[in-house]
Amino acid sequence: MDITSLRTMLLVHRHGSIAGAARALDVDPSSVSRTVATVEAAGGTTYAAPTGHAYLKAAMRQTGAIYGGEMSAHHYFREFMCC
């Protein structure tokens, strides 16, 4: 996934919706929808969690996620998550 797609997905999670991410990026919501579709077509699943590492890590544990990211540029990988 390229950095633009990653940033788009992080904004979807941060704003909790495609429309919110589109407003933040100043793009048409269909652009964001295409990014979500691309991630899902590649076998990925998207999930929005409240902001904050504690919430993100809890959501990762609950969903079995292998990766999670925040707009603050914090990246979490299951195999390196300490808690």
N, C-alpha and C positions, 0 to 999 in steps of 0.2 A: 504494500500500500504506500502511495506517495505521501509526502508531507501535507499536501492540500487536502487529500482525502482524510488523513488522520485529524487534521485541524477541524474539518467539517464534522466528523463524527464526535469529536470532543465537544463541539458547540451544541450538537444535538443533545448530548448527555447533560451538558451544563444548563441549557435552557429547557430541557424536558420535552421539546417538540421540534419538528421539522420547521414549522413556521417561525419559532423563536430563533433557531439557528440561522434561518434565511435572513431574518431582520438584522441579526448581529453581523452577518457577512455581507449584507446589502446585495443579496442575490435573490432570484426567483426561487420560491420553494421547490419547484421541479428540479432545480440543480441539486439541492440537498437530497431530495428523494432519489435521484439517480446515484448519488454516492452511497446512500444506505443500501440500495438495490445491488450495487457493485460489491459491497462488503458481504452481503448475504449470498450473492451468486458465487462468491469465492469460498463459501462454506462458513462464513462468520455469522455471529449472532450479535445484535446490538441490544444494550440494556442501559437504561438511564438510572443513575443513583444520585442521591443528594450530594452536594459538594462537601468535601472533607475526606481526608484519608481514612478515617475510622469508618465512615459510611461506605466508602468505595471498597475497602478491604472486606467489610462485612458482606457486601453485595457479591464480591468475587467468591467468597467462601460459600455463600448461599447458592450461587448459580454454577459453581465449578469453573469459573472463567480462568483462562490461562493468561489474560492480559487485561489491564485496566489503565486508563489514563485520565488526567485532569487537565483543565485549561492552564493551570499553573505550571505546566510542563513536568509534572510528576508522573512517572510511569511505574506501573507495578506489574511484575511478572510472578505468576504463582510459585515458581520454584525458588524465588528470592524473597518471598513475603515472610517476614519474621513473626507475624502474629495472625 
